[in-house]
């Protein structure tokens, strides 16, 4: 079964207990920097960070023996006999306490770090690097399990992002104040990287990839978008879906009169 690749996430091939493909368990939404948002009804009024797992496959996955950690990769919490049915969610509460699963004895840093998950044999299942976050704004896939990530003003751990959540928009009064094209992450990368950008207004957005000779490699996006915090992904292929060679590339965004360009490095 081919490995799936998603924004900001590396899923390594691994078969849980020799039967089920664990790569279908994805991080679907997370919050690092909870001040007033989540967990208050569960943890005696305390707001807690969370990581929401989602089974994007067609079979139930049992995560018994899976270990959870952060940037240092040292396992501090191990899951008991726990199954995630197809299309279901499991919320991990990163409280930094050892009170029992699904609490995880780690805290998430809103300055950015790694969410690390290993299977019962100690093999990595998820190694997810994220950058700096904003208090009480979660970051997740929309729709569930997709490759499109957005910020959410109304985090809802354990529920569908499609039904309950809406991305940041003018109607929600939470939109960027200016156009910004962020540095891609990770950088250098191989083979997938994410390009984040802020759109204060609705409009036609064009994102293109060039080599250092100025030759057009890929038209990543050319469509209308609503205002908000956006992410697009490049998988190091050209417009013919052929892999490109390692090296230095330029990515540019244009919308209206705004245009900005940055550099990125592809490793092989």
C-alpha positions in Angstrom: 0.0 0.0 0.0 1.5 3.4 -1.0 2.6 5.8 1.7 0.5 8.9 1.9 2.1 12.3 2.4 0.4 15.3 4.1 1.3 18.9 5.0 3.7 19.3 8.0 3.6 15.6 8.6 5.9 12.7 7.8 4.2 9.2 8.0 6.7 6.4 7.9 5.7 2.9 6.7 4.7 0.7 9.5 2.2 -2.1 10.1 0.7 -2.2 13.5 0.8 -5.6 15.0 1.6 -7.2 11.6 -2.0 -6.6 10.3 -3.2 -3.0 10.0 -1.5 -0.2 8.3 -0.9 2.5 11.0 -0.1 5.2 8.4 -3.8 6.0 8.2 -3.8 7.4 11.7 -3.2 11.1 11.1 -2.9 14.3 13.2 -6.2 16.0 12.2 -6.1 19.0 14.5 -3.9 20.3 17.4 -3.7 23.3 19.7 -0.4 24.5 21.3 -1.0 27.5 23.5 -4.3 26.9 25.1 -5.1 29.7 27.5 -8.9 29.7 27.8 -9.9 27.3 25.1 -10.1 23.6 25.8 -10.2 20.9 28.4 -11.8 23.1 31.1 -14.7 20.7 31.8 -12.3 17.7 32.1 -9.4 19.1 34.0 -11.0 21.1 36.9 -11.2 24.3 35.0 -7.7 24.2 33.5 -7.3 24.8 29.7 -5.1 22.2 28.1 -3.3 21.7 24.8 -4.5 18.8 22.6 -3.6 16.6 19.6 -6.5 15.1 17.8 -5.8 11.8 15.9 -8.0 10.7 13.0 -8.4 7.3 11.4 -8.4 8.1 7.7 -8.5 4.4 6.6 -11.1 1.8 6.1 -10.1 -0.5 9.0 -10.0 -0.1 12.8 -6.5 0.6 14.1 -5.5 -0.6 17.6 -2.9 1.7 19.1 -2.1 -0.5 22.2 1.6 0.0 23.1 2.0 3.2 21.1 4.3 5.7 22.8 4.0 9.5 22.8 6.6 12.2 23.1 7.7 15.6 21.9 10.9 17.0 20.3 13.3 15.0 22.4 11.7 11.7 21.3 11.8 10.2 24.8 8.6 8.2 25.3 6.7 9.3 28.4 3.2 7.9 27.9 2.1 4.6 26.5 -1.4 3.8 25.2 -3.4 0.9 26.7 -5.7 -1.3 24.6 -7.3 1.5 22.5 -9.0 1.3 19.1 -9.8 4.0 16.6 -12.6 3.1 14.2 -12.6 4.3 10.6 -13.6 8.0 10.5 -13.3 8.3 14.3 -11.2 10.6 16.4 -9.0 10.2 19.5 -8.1 13.3 21.5 -4.7 13.3 23.4 -4.5 15.9 26.1 -0.9 17.2 26.5 -1.2 18.1 30.2 2.4 17.4 31.3 1.0 15.1 34.0 1.2 11.3 34.4 -2.5 10.8 35.2 -3.2 8.1 32.7 -4.1 7.9 29.0 -5.3 9.8 27.0 -3.4 12.4 29.0 0.2 12.7 27.8 3.0 13.5 30.1 4.3 16.3 27.8 3.5 19.9 27.2 3.3 21.5 23.7 5.3 24.7 23.1 3.5 27.4 21.2 7.0 28.4 19.9 7.0 25.3 17.9 8.4 21.7 18.3 7.7 18.1 17.3 4.9 15.8 18.1 6.4 12.3 18.1 4.5 9.0 18.1 6.0 5.5 17.9 4.3 2.1 17.6 4.6 -0.8 20.0 7.9 -1.9 18.5 9.4 1.6 18.9 9.2 2.4 15.2 8.1 6.0 14.3 4.5 6.4 13.2 4.3 10.2 13.2 6.9 12.8 13.5 5.2 16.2 13.1 7.1 19.5 13.2 5.1 22.6 13.7 6.1 26.3 13.9 5.0 29.0 16.3 1.3 29.1 17.2 -1.2 31.6 18.5 -3.0 31.3 21.8 -6.4 29.5 21.5 -6.2 29.0 17.7 -6.0 25.4 16.6 -4.5 24.2 13.3 -6.1 21.4 11.5 -7.2 19.7 8.3 -10.2 20.9 6.4 -11.9 18.6 5.5 -10.9 15.9 8.0 -8.0 13.8 6.8 -7.2 16.1 3.8 -3.9 17.7 2.8 -5.3 21.2 3.4 -4.5 22.8 6.7 -6.1 26.0 8.2 -6.3 27.9 11.5 -9.5 27.6 13.4 -10.8 30.2 15.8 -13.1 27.6 17.4 -11.1 24.5 18.2 -13.3 21.4 18.7 -11.3 18.4 19.7 -13.0 15.1 19.0 -15.4 16.5 16.4 -15.3 17.0 12.6 -13.6 20.1 11.4 -16.1 20.2 8.5 -19.3 20.2 10.5 -18.4 22.3 13.5 -15.4 24.4 12.5 -14.9 27.3 10.2 -11.6 28.7 9.1 -10.6 32.2 10.0 -12.6 34.6 7.9 -13.9 38.2 7.7 -17.2 37.0 9.2 -15.3 35.6 12.2 -13.5 39.0 12.7 -10.1 37.2 12.8 -8.2 37.8 9.6 -4.6 38.9 8.8 -4.0 42.6 8.7 -1.5 42.4 5.8 -0.4 40.2 3.0 2.5 37.9 4.1 4.3 35.1 2.4 6.0 33.0 5.2 9.2 31.0 4.8 8.3 27.4 3.7 8.5 24.7 6.3 10.5 22.5 6.5 13.4 24.1 4.7 15.5 22.4 3.5 13.0 19.7 2.6 12.6 16.3 0.9 10.2 15.7 -0.7 7.3 17.8 0.7 7.1 21.3 2.0 4.4 23.7 3.1 4.0 27.3 2.0 2.0 29.5 4.4 0.6 32.9 3.5 -1.8 35.5 5.0 -4.6 36.9 2.9 -6.4 40.0 4.4 -8.9 40.1 1.5 -10.7 37.8 -0.8 -9.2 37.6 -4.2 -7.4 35.6 -7.0 -4.3 34.0 -5.7 -1.4 32.7 -7.9 1.5 30.7 -6.4 4.3 29.6 -8.7 7.6 27.8 -8.4 10.7 28.8 -10.4 14.2 27.5 -10.7 17.2 29.8 -10.2 17.3 30.6 -13.9 13.8 32.0 -13.7 12.1 29.1 -15.6 8.6 28.3 -14.5 8.5 24.8 -12.8 5.1 24.6 -11.2 1.9 26.5 -11.0 0.9 25.5 -7.5 -2.3 27.6 -7.2 -4.3 29.9 -9.5 -7.8 30.3 -8.0 -9.9 32.6 -5.9 -9.7 32.3 -2.1 -11.3 33.9 0.9 -9.4 35.9 3.4 -7.6 34.0 6.1 -4.4 32.1 7.1 -3.7 29.7 4.2 -1.3 26.8 3.4 -0.3 25.2 0.1 1.9 22.2 -0.4 4.6 21.4 -2.9 5.7 17.8 -3.5 8.8 18.7 -5.6 7.2 17.9 -8.9 6.8 20.1 -12.1 3.7 20.8 -14.0 4.0 17.4 -15.7 4.1 15.7 -12.2 7.7 14.7 -12.7 10.1 14.9 -9.8 12.5 17.8 -10.0 16.2 17.7 -9.1 17.7 18.9 -5.9 18.7 22.5 -5.6 17.5 26.0 -4.9 14.1 27.1 -5.9 12.0 30.3 -5.8 8.3 30.5 -4.8 6.2 33.5 -5.5 2.7 34.6 -4.5 0.7 37.2 -6.4 -2.8 38.6 -5.5 -3.9 41.9 -6.8 -1.0 44.3 -6.6 0.8 42.3 -4.0 3.7 40.1 -5.0 6.4 38.4 -2.8 9.1 35.9 -3.5 11.2 33.6 -1.2 13.8 30.9 -1.6 13.7 27.2 -0.6 16.1 24.3 -0.8 15.2 20.8 -2.0 17.5 18.0 -0.8 17.7 14.5 -2.3 
